[in-house]
Amino acid sequence: MNLKSKSAAADLWIGEPPTGLQIGVILTVSIMGAIMPSLLPILLGGLLQEHRLTASLMGQTATIELLAIGIVSGMAGAWLPHRHLRQIGFLAGVLLVAANVATMYLSGTAILAVRALSGMCCGLYLWVIVGMFVRSKVAARWIGIYTLLLGVSALALSSLFSAILVPRYGINGAFAGLAAICGFMALASWRLPAAYSSLDETSATGNGIPPTSGVLALLMQFIYTAGLLAVWVYVGTMSLQNGNSASDTAFAFSLAFAMQILGGGAASALAGRLPSLSVIIVAGAISIALAVFIASGASGSSYIASIALFGGLWMFAAPYLLPFTIAVDPTLKSALLGTSAQLIGCAAGPALASMIISDVDVRGALWTGAALFATAIVLALSANVAGRRLQKAAG
């Protein structure tokens, strides 16, 4: 790389820019930090089908794993300097291997502990990728690329699980496959940067309590993602309850992952061209309709189409949550807390849903999701009104 190229690269980063290889490794190993919410319906649904989890324990397990991701990534971001990345990444990968292998031999409440360990390690990988995002001056570009990689990876893994590993080896085949992938992540972590540049010299615009508009926006993100996961974790079980075959259910997930790729790509292409509030309202309203429709007994092609659309809307709307938060709270105080709000919301959704379902009827989970989406829309409208008042008072 010549001096001019180095200078151009440096202009795009805070501190020392990572090399192309390092960026590739960061994106690759950190996939595990964000992919678990998409895979949980397959993994935990398989444990349910093999009677190793009850429907209630399924929701609790999803909650614990997702909550562990959110808490660890948030705490690490707040207190852990971005140093020793290689060692931390290697340790996280090794512990993920252990957690997935252990899951193969456990059932009932014992699974909760090892899935909590899995969530903690995934949280560390998410901390690695967020560290790169906040140091990039073109973060939207990398978030878009990362979203597409997540969609492709989820599609590939779901297809591998449903077409090869689970039919041959049961759900343990999927966990064995995950363990092998995590082993690769551990080894690849040695090619991460040794450390990221310090952010001490950047403006601390996020210190302090967000204004009312920012608090409402954070609540909206929390509730919206809670609605997503309340539906997503149980939608496979709902499919079987509606009389769909296991093959149709697996195909619906594969198609939904493909639609997530398209949704994420469309969101990246249209970034800055659509009002974020409008996207959240429309996507939330359609998600309500889909949840109600599936809970009402959707089967066959109508079920497959509903899940595909739900998956596409998920990845299309999610990138607009942060821009909306910035729009209603220009102080950026709430924007810096957005990732934690979303991850904890992902954990809360299944927890709420697990309280009103039974082993033979999980429709309550989808009704819960619909109610959460409706609440998120109200919060988004309220945050928008409060944001306008804030801007008017400041101007």
C-alpha positions, 0 to 999 in steps of 0.5 A: 500500500502506497502512502496515498492509499494509507492516508486515505484509509487512515481518514476512514478510521479513528486511530490506526486502521485495520488491514483488509485481512484483519477486517475480514477476520473480525467480520468472520469470527464475530458472526457468532456474536449475532447469529444465535437469535436467528438459529435459536428456533431451530436449535431449541425447537429440536431440543423440544421435539426430542423432549429434552426441553419443555415449551416453558424451558425453551423460552427460558433457555432462549431468554438466558442465552440472549440476555447473556449476549446483551449483558456481556457485550454491554459490560465489556463495551463499558469497562473492557478495553479493546486489548488482547483481542486475539486471546479473548477471541480464542478463549471465547471460541474454545468455551463455545466449543465446550458449551455446544458439545455439553449441550449434546449430552444434557436435557432439562434445566441443565441446558440453561447453564451451558447456553448461558455460557454460550451467550456470554462467549457470543457477547464477547464476539459481538463486543469485538465487532462493535469495537470496529464499528465505533472506530469506523467513520463509515460505520453504516457501510460495515454494518450493511456488509455485516448484516448481509454476512449474517443473512448468508450465514444463517441461510447456510447453517439452517440449510446444513442443519435441516438438510443434512445434520439433523435428519442424520444425527438429530439435533445433536448434529446441529450442535456438533456442527456449531462446535466445529465452526466455533473451533474454527473461530477460535483458531481464526481469532489469532489473526485479529488485531492485537488491540484497537486504537484508543477512543480517549480523544473522541468526544464523549457526547453520550455521557449522561441521561438521554432526554425524554425522546431518547428514553422513549426511543430506547424503550421502542427498540427494546419492545420492538426486538422483544416482539421479534424474538417472542414470535421468532423463537416459537414460530417453528413450534407454532408451525407444527401445531398448525399441522405443517410438516417438519420439512415445510417448517424447515423450508420456511426457515430457509426461505426466511433467511434468504429473505433476510438477506434481501431485506438487509440488502434493501435496507443498505441500498435505501439507507437515508432515502426512507423516513425511519419512523415510516419504516418502523410503523409500516414494518411493525403493522405488517408484523402484527398482521403476520403474527396474528395470521400465523397464530390463527392457523396458517398452514402450507404455502400461506405459512411459508410466505408469512415466515418469509415476509416476517424474516425479510421485514426483520432485517429491513426494519432493524437497521432503521432503529438506530437512525430513528434514535439519532433523529429524535435524540441528536445528543447521541446519548441514547444511540450509544445505548441502542445495541444493549437495548435491542439485545436485552429486548431480544432476551425479554421477548421469549421470557414474556412469551414463555409465561403464557404458553403450554407444551401443547399450545404456543399461540400465546407467544405470537399474540404477545409478539403482536402486542409488543409490536403495537406498543413499539409503534406507539412508543415510536410516535411518542418519541417522534413528538418528544424529539420535535419538542426537543429540537424546537426548544433547542432552536 
